């Protein structure tokens, strides 16, 4: 009875965000502790890969988890693993124990492990989870790599232009006093901008700080998330690669679950919870309703505009031949390569374009200052 109450409390507290990680360890109170509480993808890969290896050499599940807990450096994750060990010692399944800690173990992986336990192929499921997490980590790394250098160039250019406008340009403005009417419009614009930055710099600073603080709140709001989701699936330039990423994640998750012999409807529900875009979540809801009504899985795909036509045809063929999980996983693998190539192409185009824009801005500033000086010196002579 006490054990039942304990787990009911855990579930209730997890819903309110105040679930305890173990005896005497409650939810962190300050920002730094909350930051440390997060688990990195690399730590999940380590956990599942080590667990698979130890089960392969026929180590008991309890000893395998104990060895992982010893090697884990994340204190909160270590506490969660030890709590899982305690539940397994009390006779619970691994999937049930992991399901009590959704902050660390996603429902997707819990469902796959549950299917592996039922079918007696837990190690194969763990290997598949490792593969999924590694692909997800590789995708995040590719996106960061494609955006880091252009972002660095943008920040550097903003700092450089700001320094020129505030510290350098005012030294030349004195040369143009009384002659503003004969200056090019670009020079007059730079003079006005420099004056505005020097006089009202505090206002720009407050506005920039306020924008930086409010943007995350807007992003998390219902309205902000709706705008972001719409831009990602239908915005110019970005939609092409974003839809491939969402399609790839959908195919991989659903294919992995079905290959693990998770029933289709249950697999769809789990996949919905892992999908980050509301339009793809609504699409999965449509598939669930259609399948529950006796229809085929592939039929709703024909009307969904954000999935490539080739995927629709391949899924329909896979369903007709009874090879749907295999087809979904092959499609995910194909689009992994497509996304990687697209990201590399974007990075290759952004870098020279960013340099060209920065060079253009600096060129406009230099010509707007130097050329009028030459003209004034020639007029004086």
N, C-alpha and C positions, 0 to 999 in steps of 0.2 A: 504493500500500500504506500509506504514511504517513497519507494522508487517511482511509482506511478505519479505521485504528486510532484516529485522532483522534475520529471520530464514534462509534465504539464506546465509547470512554472517556467521551465526553460523555453518552451514554445511561446508562452505568453510574453515573456520578457523579450524574446527575440523580435516579436512584432513591434514592440515599443522602442526597440533599439537600446535596451538596458540589460541584455542578457549577460550573465556572468560567464567568464571563461573558465572558471574553476574555483575551488575553495579559496575564499579570501581575495579573489581577483575580479573586480567589477569593471564596467566600462570606463575607459580613461576619461578624465575630467578636463585636461587641458589640451590645447591644439597640438603641442609637440608629441604628447603621448598618443593622440589619435593618429598622427602621421606615422609614428613608429608601429602602430597596430596593423597597418596595412600589410598584406602579403604580396610579395613580388611574383610575377609569373615564373621566374627562375626557381623560386622556392617550391612552387607547385610541381614543376617539372622534376625537380630533385626528389620530392616526396613520392610521386607516383613511379618514377623510374627506379628508385631504390627499393620501393615496395615490390615492384615486379621482379627485380633481380633476386631479392631475398626469398620470394615465394618460389622462384625458379630453382633455387638450390635447396628447396624443401625446408626452409626455416618456418617455424610456426608464425602465425599472423601476429600474435602477441609479442614475440621476440623481435620480429621484423619492425614493428612499430616502435618498440623500445629502443632499438638501435637507431632508428631515424630521429627519435626525440633527442637522443644524446648528441647527434650530429647537427641538429637544427640550432641556428644562432638567433632566430627571431623568438624572443621570449614568449610573446603572446601565442604564436603558432605552436611553440613547444608545449605550452600549457594546454592548448586545444588537443594536441596529439596525445598527451598523457591522459586527458579526460576521455578520449576515444578508447585508449587502452583499458581504462577502468570499466567502461561500458561493455567492452568485449569480454572482459573477465567476468562480468555479470551475466554473460550469455547472449548478448545482442549481436546481430549481424553487423558487419562493417558498414554496409550502406545505411543502416538505421543510425549508427553512431555518428557517421560523417554528416548525416542529414540534420543533426542537432546544431551544426556549426556552419550555417550558410554564409557567414562572413568569410570563410576560408574555402569551403568546398561547394561549388556551384551545383544547383539541382540537376543540371545536365549530367555531371559526372556521377552524382549519387544514383540517378536512374540507370546509367550504364553499368555501374558496379552492382546494383541490385539485380540487373539482368544477368550479369556474369556469375553472380553467386547462385542464382537459380539454375543456370545452365551448366555450371561446373567449369567455366572457362574464364575465371577471374583474371588470370595473368594476361591473357590475350586482350581483355578489356582495358587493363591498366596500360598495356603497350599502346593501344589505340588512343587512350586519353593523353599519353605523353606526346604522341604524334600530333594530335589536335592542338595541344597547348604550345608545342614548338612551332607549328605553322602560324598560330596566332601571334606568338612572340616575334617571329620573323617578319610578319606583315607590319606590326607596330614599328619594328626597327627600320624597315624599308621606308615607311611614311616619314619617320623622324629624319632619316638620312636625306630624303628628297627635299625636306623643308628647312632643315637646320641652316645650311649655307645661305640660301636666299633670305631667310629671316635675319641672319647675322648681317648680311649686306644692307638690308633695309634699316636695321637699327643703327649701324655704323653711318649710313648716309644721313639719317635724321640728326644724329649727334653732330656730324660734320657741318651740315647745312645750318643747324642751330648755332653752332659756334661762330661760323662765318657771319651770320646775320646779326648776332648780338655783340661779338667782340671785334670782328675785323671790319665789316662794312661801315660802322659809324666813323672810322678813321678817314674814310674816303668821302663821306657825305659832306664834310666841311668844304670840300673842293667844289661842290655843286650848289652851294648857297647862292641864291639870287639867280640861278640859271636853270631852275627845275623845269621851266616851260619849254626849254629846247632839248631836254633829255628824251631818249626813247621811252616808250611806255613800259618796257621791261625794267628799266632802271628806276622809273618812278614807282613801279609796283614794289620793287625790292626795298626802296627807301621807306615806303609806307609800312611794309611788313616789318622791317627792322625797328622802326619807331614804335610800332604796336607791341612787338615782343619786349622791347626795353621798358615801355611804360606800363604795360598790362601783363607782364610775365607772370605775376602772382595769380592773375585770373585764369590764364591758360594752365598753370600748374594745378590749381584747384579743380578746374574742369577735367583735366586729364586724370587726376587722382580719383575724382568722383566717378568718371567713366570706367576706370579700371576696377573700382570697387563694385559698381552696380552691374557691370556686364555679366559676371558670373551668376548673379541672382536672376538676371533676365534670362540667361541661358538655361537655368534650371526651372524657370517658370513654365507653366503650361503654354502660354502664348509664345515665349521664346523658343521652346523646344519644337513647337509646331512649325515655326518659321524655319528653323535649322533643318528639320526633317524634310520639309518641302524643298528647300534649296538643294539639299544633298541628292534628292532623287530626280529633280527636274531642272536644276540650275544649269546655266551654260558652262561648258568645260568640265565642271566638277562632277556632274551627274553620270557621265560615261564611266568613270572609274569607280565612283561610289556605288553605283548599281551593281557593278561586277563584284565589288567587295561584299556587299550584302548578299548577292546571289551565291557567292562562293561559301560564305559562312552558313547560309541556309542549307545548301546542298551537303556540306560537310557534316553539320550537326545532325540533320535528319538522316543522312545516309549512315552515319556512325551508329545512331540509335537503332535504326532498322536492321543494320548488319549485326547488331548485338541482340537481335530478336526482341526488341521492345515493340509492342503493338503500335500500329500506325497512329491511332488517335492519341495514345499516350506520348508517342514521339513528337507529334505535332504540338501538343501542349507544352512539353519541355522546350522544344525549339522556339516556341513563341516567347517564352520567358527569357531566352538568351538573345533575342533580336532587338537591336537598339533603335530601329526606325519604326515609327508608328504606322507608316504605310505598309511596310512588310508585315507588321503584326496584324493589321486588319486583313491583309491578304491571307495569312495563315488562319484567321478566324473564318474566312470564307471557305477555305479548303476543309476545315473541320466540319462546318455546317453541311457542306456538300457531301462529304464522305459519310457523315451520320445519316444523311437522307438516302444513302445507297449509291451515290455517284462515284465516279472514278477520281482518283487523286489528280490526274493530269488535266482534267477538263477546266478547272478554274484558272489554270495557268494561261490559257488562250486569251483571256480578257485582261490579264494583268500587264500594264504597259512598261513596267520597270525591269522585267526579266528579258534577256536576249531571246530572239525567236529560235535560235538553235537549241537552247536549253529546253524550250517547250516541246520541240519535236523529239529530242532525245529522251525526255522524261516519258512522253507518250509511248515511245517505242519500248523503253525499259519496262513500263507497266504492262504492256501487251505481252511481252515475252517472259514476265515474271522475274526480271532481273533489276528491279527498281533500286534496291540499295547499292548494287554494284555500279549502276549507271550514275547515281547521285554522287558517289565517291569519285568516279572517274571525271565527272564534270567539275567537281571541286578541285581536283588536281589540275585539270586543264586551266581553270580560271585562276588558280594560284600563279601559274606561269604567266598568264595574260596580265594580271595585276602587277606582277614584278616587272614585266617589260614596260608596261604603261608608266609605272612610277619612275623607272630609269629614264624613259623618254621625257617625262615631265621635268625631272631634275636637270637633264641635259639642255632643255630649252629655257628653263627658268634662270639658270646661272648667267648665261650671256645676256639674256634680256634684262636681268637686274643690273648687271654691269653697264649695259647700254643706257638704261634709265638714269642711273647714278651719274654716269659721265655726261649725259645730256643736261641734268640739273646743274652740275658743277660748271659745265660749259656755258650755260645761260647766265649763271651768276658772274663768271669771269668776264664774259663779253659785255655784259650789261654794266660792268664797272670800268673795265680797262678801255674799251672803245670810246666812251664819252670823255675819258681823261685825255686820250690822244687827240680827239677833236677839239677839246678846249685848249690844249697846248698849241695846236696848229693855228687856232684862231688868235691866240695871244701873240704868236710870232708874225 
